[in-house]
Amino acid sequence: MHTEPRRTPGLVVARVAGAPVVLTWSWLLLVVVVALVYGRILARPEQSGLVMGLLAALAVSIAVLVHELGHGLTGAAVGLRPKEFVLTFVGGHTAFDGTGRGPWAAAAVTAAGPAANLLLAGAGLLVAPLVEGVSPWAAAVDVAVVMNVVLALFNLVPALPLDGGRLWLEVAEGLTGRPLAGLRPLGVLGCLLALVVVGAAVVLFVRFGGWPGLIVVAAAASAGATLWSGGAQAVRDAGRLRRERGRDTGGGPGPRPGPVAGTDTDRHTGHEGDHGTAPDADPGPRT
Protein backbone atom coordinates (compact mmCIF):
# COMPACT_ATOMS: atom_id res chain seq x y z
CA MET A 1 0.00 0.00 0.00
CA HIS A 2 1.35 3.42 -0.96
CA THR A 3 1.69 5.94 1.86
CA GLU A 4 2.45 9.64 1.60
CA PRO A 5 5.84 10.72 2.99
CA ARG A 6 5.57 12.16 6.46
CA ARG A 7 5.73 15.94 6.61
CA THR A 8 6.91 18.13 9.46
CA PRO A 9 3.87 19.27 11.49
CA GLY A 10 2.99 22.92 11.04
CA LEU A 11 1.20 25.46 8.90
CA VAL A 12 1.75 25.19 5.14
CA VAL A 13 1.79 28.76 3.77
CA ALA A 14 3.04 28.19 0.22
CA ARG A 15 4.60 25.70 -2.17
CA VAL A 16 7.90 26.30 -3.97
CA ALA A 17 9.26 23.91 -6.60
CA GLY A 18 6.46 21.55 -5.59
CA ALA A 19 7.55 21.47 -1.93
CA PRO A 20 5.53 22.92 0.97
CA VAL A 21 6.82 25.85 3.02
CA VAL A 22 6.03 24.86 6.61
CA LEU A 23 5.90 27.21 9.58
CA THR A 24 6.28 25.08 12.71
CA TRP A 25 4.71 26.10 15.99
CA SER A 26 8.16 26.78 17.42
CA TRP A 27 8.60 29.39 14.68
CA LEU A 28 5.80 31.37 16.34
CA LEU A 29 7.95 31.45 19.47
CA LEU A 30 10.81 32.87 17.38
CA VAL A 31 8.49 35.64 16.14
CA VAL A 32 7.52 36.49 19.73
CA VAL A 33 11.15 36.53 20.93
CA VAL A 34 12.39 38.70 18.07
CA ALA A 35 9.42 41.06 18.36
CA LEU A 36 9.96 41.55 22.10
CA VAL A 37 13.73 42.02 21.95
CA TYR A 38 13.91 44.18 18.84
CA GLY A 39 10.75 46.08 19.78
CA ARG A 40 12.60 47.26 22.88
CA ILE A 41 15.75 48.11 20.92
CA LEU A 42 14.09 49.83 17.95
CA ALA A 43 11.27 51.68 19.73
CA ARG A 44 11.06 55.36 18.76
CA PRO A 45 8.85 58.23 19.98
CA GLU A 46 7.14 58.33 16.60
CA GLN A 47 6.81 54.56 16.23
CA SER A 48 5.66 51.89 18.68
CA GLY A 49 8.05 49.17 19.72
CA LEU A 50 5.45 46.54 18.82
CA VAL A 51 5.39 47.60 15.16
CA MET A 52 9.18 47.72 14.98
CA GLY A 53 9.47 44.34 16.68
CA LEU A 54 7.01 42.69 14.31
CA LEU A 55 8.84 44.15 11.30
CA ALA A 56 12.11 42.78 12.70
CA ALA A 57 10.49 39.35 13.13
CA LEU A 58 9.29 39.51 9.52
CA ALA A 59 12.82 40.41 8.37
CA VAL A 60 14.32 37.46 10.28
CA SER A 61 11.72 35.05 8.90
CA ILE A 62 12.32 36.21 5.33
CA ALA A 63 16.09 35.85 5.81
CA VAL A 64 15.72 32.24 7.00
CA LEU A 65 13.24 31.38 4.27
CA VAL A 66 15.45 32.85 1.53
CA HIS A 67 18.37 30.85 2.95
CA GLU A 68 16.42 27.61 2.74
CA LEU A 69 15.04 28.42 -0.71
CA GLY A 70 18.62 28.93 -1.85
CA HIS A 71 19.42 25.39 -0.76
CA GLY A 72 16.25 23.91 -2.21
CA LEU A 73 16.20 25.59 -5.60
CA THR A 74 19.89 24.85 -6.16
CA GLY A 75 19.23 21.26 -5.16
CA ALA A 76 16.43 21.07 -7.71
CA ALA A 77 18.81 22.42 -10.36
CA VAL A 78 21.28 19.57 -9.73
CA GLY A 79 18.64 16.84 -9.64
CA LEU A 80 17.54 16.75 -6.00
CA ARG A 81 13.80 17.20 -5.46
CA PRO A 82 12.97 19.42 -2.47
CA LYS A 83 10.54 17.69 -0.13
CA GLU A 84 9.84 20.57 2.27
CA PHE A 85 11.11 23.93 3.49
CA VAL A 86 10.69 24.27 7.24
CA LEU A 87 11.04 27.30 9.52
CA THR A 88 11.63 26.63 13.22
CA PHE A 89 12.63 28.45 16.39
CA VAL A 90 16.34 27.83 15.76
CA GLY A 91 16.27 28.60 12.04
CA GLY A 92 15.11 26.22 9.37
CA HIS A 93 15.91 23.24 7.22
CA THR A 94 15.30 21.91 3.74
CA ALA A 95 14.63 18.22 3.19
CA PHE A 96 15.21 16.45 -0.13
CA ASP A 97 13.97 13.26 -1.73
CA GLY A 98 16.72 11.18 -3.28
CA THR A 99 20.45 11.04 -2.79
CA GLY A 100 23.32 13.41 -3.52
CA ARG A 101 24.85 14.00 -6.92
CA GLY A 102 28.51 14.03 -5.87
CA PRO A 103 30.55 16.34 -3.63
CA TRP A 104 30.64 19.33 -5.96
CA ALA A 105 26.89 19.32 -6.48
CA ALA A 106 26.43 18.99 -2.73
CA ALA A 107 28.84 21.90 -2.19
CA ALA A 108 26.81 24.05 -4.57
CA VAL A 109 23.62 23.26 -2.65
CA THR A 110 25.31 24.04 0.66
CA ALA A 111 26.86 27.32 -0.48
CA ALA A 112 23.61 28.52 -2.04
CA GLY A 113 21.99 29.27 1.32
CA PRO A 114 24.56 31.83 2.56
CA ALA A 115 24.92 33.19 -0.99
CA ALA A 116 21.17 33.86 -1.13
CA ASN A 117 21.39 35.81 2.13
CA LEU A 118 24.27 37.92 0.85
CA LEU A 119 22.31 38.69 -2.32
CA LEU A 120 19.30 39.73 -0.24
CA ALA A 121 21.52 41.93 1.93
CA GLY A 122 22.87 43.56 -1.23
CA ALA A 123 19.34 44.23 -2.42
CA GLY A 124 18.58 45.81 0.94
CA LEU A 125 21.54 48.15 0.59
CA LEU A 126 20.19 49.27 -2.78
CA VAL A 127 16.73 49.90 -1.32
CA ALA A 128 17.96 51.67 1.85
CA PRO A 129 18.53 55.11 0.22
CA LEU A 130 15.00 55.01 -1.21
CA VAL A 131 13.38 54.66 2.24
CA GLU A 132 15.82 56.78 4.25
CA GLY A 133 13.94 58.79 6.85
CA VAL A 134 10.70 56.91 6.18
CA SER A 135 9.63 55.29 9.44
CA PRO A 136 9.32 52.38 10.07
CA TRP A 137 10.61 51.05 6.76
CA ALA A 138 14.12 52.50 7.02
CA ALA A 139 14.75 50.66 10.29
CA ALA A 140 13.18 47.48 8.93
CA VAL A 141 15.50 47.50 5.90
CA ASP A 142 18.52 48.11 8.15
CA VAL A 143 17.54 45.14 10.32
CA ALA A 144 17.02 42.98 7.24
CA VAL A 145 20.49 43.80 5.87
CA VAL A 146 22.17 43.06 9.20
CA MET A 147 20.23 39.82 9.73
CA ASN A 148 21.07 38.48 6.28
CA VAL A 149 24.77 39.28 6.62
CA VAL A 150 24.93 37.72 10.08
CA LEU A 151 23.04 34.60 8.96
CA ALA A 152 25.34 34.15 5.96
CA LEU A 153 28.60 34.66 7.86
CA PHE A 154 27.54 32.57 10.85
CA ASN A 155 26.58 29.67 8.60
CA LEU A 156 29.94 29.85 6.83
CA VAL A 157 31.86 29.15 10.05
CA PRO A 158 33.70 25.84 9.40
CA ALA A 159 31.96 23.86 12.14
CA LEU A 160 29.29 21.19 12.10
CA PRO A 161 26.39 21.20 11.81
CA LEU A 162 26.60 24.61 10.10
CA ASP A 163 26.80 25.06 6.34
CA GLY A 164 30.47 25.95 6.64
CA GLY A 165 31.28 22.56 8.15
CA ARG A 166 29.32 20.74 5.47
CA LEU A 167 30.94 22.82 2.75
CA TRP A 168 34.39 21.94 4.09
CA LEU A 169 33.57 18.21 3.97
CA GLU A 170 32.15 18.42 0.44
CA VAL A 171 34.99 20.49 -1.03
CA ALA A 172 37.59 18.29 0.68
CA GLU A 173 35.96 15.19 -0.79
CA GLY A 174 35.86 16.78 -4.24
CA LEU A 175 39.57 17.63 -4.06
CA THR A 176 40.88 14.47 -2.39
CA GLY A 177 38.26 11.80 -3.08
CA ARG A 178 38.09 11.07 0.68
CA PRO A 179 34.50 11.23 2.01
CA LEU A 180 33.99 12.97 5.35
CA ALA A 181 37.64 14.04 5.72
CA GLY A 182 37.92 16.21 8.84
CA LEU A 183 34.59 15.14 10.30
CA ARG A 184 35.84 14.91 13.89
CA PRO A 185 37.54 18.33 14.15
CA LEU A 186 34.56 19.99 12.50
CA GLY A 187 32.29 18.36 15.07
CA VAL A 188 34.53 19.52 17.90
CA LEU A 189 34.41 23.06 16.52
CA GLY A 190 30.62 22.83 16.49
CA CYS A 191 30.62 21.96 20.20
CA LEU A 192 33.00 24.81 20.97
CA LEU A 193 30.84 27.22 18.99
CA ALA A 194 27.84 26.17 21.07
CA LEU A 195 29.72 27.16 24.23
CA VAL A 196 30.74 30.49 22.68
CA VAL A 197 27.15 31.32 21.69
CA VAL A 198 25.77 30.60 25.16
CA GLY A 199 28.70 32.29 26.90
CA ALA A 200 28.35 35.46 24.82
CA ALA A 201 24.64 35.65 25.63
CA VAL A 202 25.33 35.28 29.37
CA VAL A 203 27.98 38.00 29.26
CA LEU A 204 25.59 40.37 27.51
CA PHE A 205 22.90 39.64 30.11
CA VAL A 206 25.30 40.26 33.01
CA ARG A 207 26.35 43.55 31.44
CA PHE A 208 22.98 44.91 30.36
CA GLY A 209 20.42 42.86 32.32
CA GLY A 210 16.68 43.22 31.92
CA TRP A 211 14.05 40.82 30.64
CA PRO A 212 15.17 41.16 26.99
CA GLY A 213 18.54 39.81 28.14
CA LEU A 214 16.87 36.81 29.72
CA ILE A 215 15.05 36.11 26.46
CA VAL A 216 18.34 36.31 24.54
CA VAL A 217 20.00 33.90 26.97
CA ALA A 218 17.11 31.43 26.61
CA ALA A 219 17.25 31.66 22.80
CA ALA A 220 21.04 31.26 22.84
CA ALA A 221 20.71 28.20 25.06
CA SER A 222 18.32 26.63 22.54
CA ALA A 223 20.61 27.41 19.62
CA GLY A 224 23.62 26.22 21.61
CA ALA A 225 21.91 22.92 22.40
CA THR A 226 21.25 22.39 18.69
CA LEU A 227 24.86 23.18 17.78
CA TRP A 228 26.19 20.93 20.55
CA SER A 229 23.92 18.07 19.51
CA GLY A 230 25.00 18.27 15.86
CA GLY A 231 28.69 18.66 16.68
CA ALA A 232 28.67 15.82 19.21
CA GLN A 233 26.89 13.53 16.75
CA ALA A 234 29.54 14.30 14.12
CA VAL A 235 32.28 13.37 16.62
CA ARG A 236 30.53 10.09 17.41
CA ASP A 237 30.07 9.32 13.72
CA ALA A 238 33.75 10.04 13.08
CA GLY A 239 34.67 7.47 15.72
CA ARG A 240 32.27 4.94 14.27
CA LEU A 241 33.63 5.42 10.75
CA ARG A 242 37.20 5.04 12.01
CA ARG A 243 36.32 1.74 13.68
CA GLU A 244 34.53 0.49 10.57
CA ARG A 245 37.46 1.40 8.34
CA GLY A 246 39.82 -0.28 10.78
CA ARG A 247 37.87 -3.53 10.44
CA ASP A 248 37.83 -3.28 6.66
CA THR A 249 40.49 -5.62 5.30
CA GLY A 250 39.58 -5.11 1.65
CA GLY A 251 42.10 -3.60 -0.70
CA GLY A 252 39.72 -1.22 -2.44
CA PRO A 253 38.30 2.03 -1.19
CA GLY A 254 35.03 0.30 -0.31
CA PRO A 255 31.61 1.88 -0.42
CA ARG A 256 31.16 5.51 0.39
CA PRO A 257 30.08 5.97 4.02
CA GLY A 258 26.44 6.79 4.50
CA PRO A 259 25.19 10.18 5.64
CA VAL A 260 26.03 11.26 9.16
CA ALA A 261 24.69 13.99 11.37
CA GLY A 262 25.49 17.38 9.98
CA THR A 263 26.58 15.98 6.62
CA ASP A 264 23.42 14.43 5.22
CA THR A 265 22.97 16.04 1.82
CA ASP A 266 19.33 15.02 1.88
CA ARG A 267 18.60 17.39 4.75
CA HIS A 268 19.79 20.96 4.70
CA THR A 269 18.94 23.01 7.69
CA GLY A 270 19.77 26.12 8.91
CA HIS A 271 20.64 28.72 12.81
CA GLU A 272 21.88 27.33 11.64
CA GLY A 273 22.52 29.13 11.42
CA ASP A 274 19.86 23.88 10.22
CA HIS A 275 22.01 25.74 8.74
CA GLY A 276 21.90 23.10 10.18
CA THR A 277 20.52 19.04 12.67
CA ALA A 278 21.52 22.08 13.65
CA PRO A 279 18.72 23.01 11.80
CA ASP A 280 21.33 24.63 8.63
CA ALA A 281 23.65 24.40 10.78
CA ASP A 282 22.37 24.09 7.26
CA PRO A 283 23.21 22.62 3.98
CA GLY A 284 23.34 20.50 4.92
CA PRO A 285 21.11 21.20 3.57
CA ARG A 286 20.48 22.87 7.20
CA THR A 287 20.62 28.10 9.03
N, C-alpha and C positions, 0 to 999 in steps of 0.2 A: 504494500500500500504506500502510495506517495504521500509524504508529509512536507509541509512548508518549512523552510529553514527558520529556526527560532530567531526572533528579533529582540533587540534590547528594549525593555519596557520603557514607555514614555510617549510623549505627544509628537506625532508625525506632522510637521508643518510644511513640508515640501518634498519633492523628489527631484534629484539631480542625477543625470546619466542613468536613470532607472532605479536609483537607490534612494531610500527614504532618508530624510534629515530628521533625526530624533532628538527632541529636547527631553532629557531625563528629569526626574523630579529633583535630583540633587542640583541640577542646573539652576532651578529656581532659587535655591539657597545661595548660589554664586551671585545671582542678580541682587538678592537682598544684601549680601555682604558688600558688594561693590557699591551699591547705591548708598548704603549707610556711611561707608568710609569716605568715598569720594564726595558725597553730598556735604559732609562736614568740611572737607578740604576746599571744595570749589564754591561753597556758598558765597554769594555776593549780596550787597544791599538791594540791588535791583533784580535779583534772581534767586528764587528759593533753592535751598540745598537739595530738596527732594527732586526737583526737575534736573538739576545738574547731576545728581547721583544716578538717576535713571538713564540719562544720556550717556554717562560713563559706563553703566552696565551694558547699554546697547553697543557701545564702541568695543567693549571687551568681547561680547558675544560675537560680533561681526568678525573681529580679529581671529578668534578661535575657529569660526566656521570657514573663513577664507583659507586658513591654514589647512584644515582638513580637506576642503575642496581641492586645494593644490595637490595634496597626496592622491586623492581619488581620481581626479580627471587625468593626472599624469599616468596613474596606474591603468586607467582605461585606454590611454594612448599606446601603452606597451603590451596590451593584451590581458590585463587583470580587470575583472569585472567588479566594480564597487558593490558591496552588499548593503552597507549602511554608513551614514555619517552621524556620529553621536556627540552631543555636547553634554558635559558633566560638570560637577563642581570643581574638579581639578583640571579641567581643560576639555579634551575631546579625543576621539579616536575614529579611525576609518577602518572598516573591515572589508576584506576582499574574498570573493569566491575564486578558487583555483590556487595554483602555486606560482612561485616567482619565475621570472624569465631571465635569470642570470644576474650576477652581481652588479653589472653596470646599469641594467634596467631598474634593479632594486634601488641603486644609489640615486637614480634620477627621481624615482618616486619619493624617496626620503628627502632629498634636497628641495623638492618642489614646495613643501609646506613652508619652511622659512623664506624661500624665495617669494612666495605669494604674499607673505606679510611685508617683506621689504618693498615689493611693488605697491602694495596698498599704502604703506607709509609715504612712499614717493608721491602717490596721487594726493594724499592729504596735504603734503607740502605745497603742491600746486594749487590746491583749493584754498589754503589758509589765507593768502592775501585777499581773496575775493570776499571772505566773511570777517575780515579783521574789524573789530569793534562792534560786531553784530552779536549781541548776547541772545541766547546761550550758545549759538553755533560755533563761535570762535573757540571757546573753551572746549567744546565737544570735539572739534577737529584736532586741537592740540593733544587732547587725551588719546584720541585714536592714533595719531602719529606715534606718540610715546609707547603706547601699548603694543603696536605692531612691531616696532623696533625691538622692544624688550623681549617679546615673544620669539622673534626670529633669532636674536643673539643667544637667548637662554637655551633654546632648543639646539643650537649649534655647538654647545659645550660638549666636548668629547667624553661623554659619560653615559652609561646605560641607566635607565631606559630611554634617554632623550634621543632626538633625531641625530645629534652629533655623534653619539656612540654607535648608532646603527650605521651611519654614513661611513665612519671609520672602518667598521667591519666589512662593509660592502666594497669600498674602494680597495682595502687591503687584499680582499679575496680576488678582485679583478686584476690587481697588479701581480700578486704572488701565486694565485691558484690555491691558496690555503684557506678553506672556510673557517670563519669564526676566529681568525688570528687576533690575539689581544683581548679575548672575551673577558678573562679574569680581571686584568687591570682596569678595563672599562667599567666592570661591575663595581670594583672597589671605589673608583672615582664617583660612581653614582651614589654609593653609600655616604661618602665624604660630603658630597654636594647636599645630601639630605640634611646632614648635621649643620652645614653652613647656612642653609635656608632657615632652619628652625632657630639657630643661634642668632642670626641677624635680626629675625623678628623679635626675639626676646630682648635683645639689646635696644632696639627701637622702642619697645614698650617701656623698658626701665628708664629710658631717657625722656620720653614724651608722655607716657602714661595715658590714662583716659580709656573709655570704653572702645573707641575705634582701635586703640592699640591691642586690646584684648581680642577683638575680632580678627585683626591681622595675625596675631599669634596662633589663634585657633586655625585659621586658614593655612598658615605656614606649616603647622603641625600635620594637617591633612596632606598637603603637598609633599612634605618631608616623608611621611609614612609611605606614600606611593613611590617616591624615588628610592627609598630604602628597600622596599619590597622588590622592585624591579632590579636594583643593583645586586641585592643579596641572591636573588634567583639566578642572575647571570653568573655569579661566583660559584654557586652550587652546580650549575650546568657545566661550567668550565672544568670543575673537578670530575664530574661524571664523564665528560668527553675524554679527559686525560686517561681515566681508568679504562674506558672502552678501547681507546687506541692502544693502550699498553697491553691489553689482552689480544689485540689483533695481530696474528702471526702471518697474515697474508703479505705477499710482496707488493701488491698493487696499492693504489691510494684508497681503495675501498669506496663504499658509497658515501655521498655527501651527508654529513650529520643533519638530522632533522632540525626544525625550528626550535629555538630556545627563547626563554623569556627575554623580552627586549630586543629580539632579533628576528622575530617572526614576520616575514614580509607579507603575510596575509592579514596582518593586523597592525595598522598604523595608528598611533594615538598620540599625547598630544601632550603642559603643564604644568609634559609636558607635558610646553612645557608641553601624551599619551599618549605629542610628543610624546607621554609615550606612554600592568602595563602601565607604565607610568603613563598614564593615558596619554602622548606623543608623547612622553618622553618619548613622541611620536614620534617616524616613519618608520618607525616602524611604523608599518605606517601606523606611530602614535603621536600637544603640545603639549 
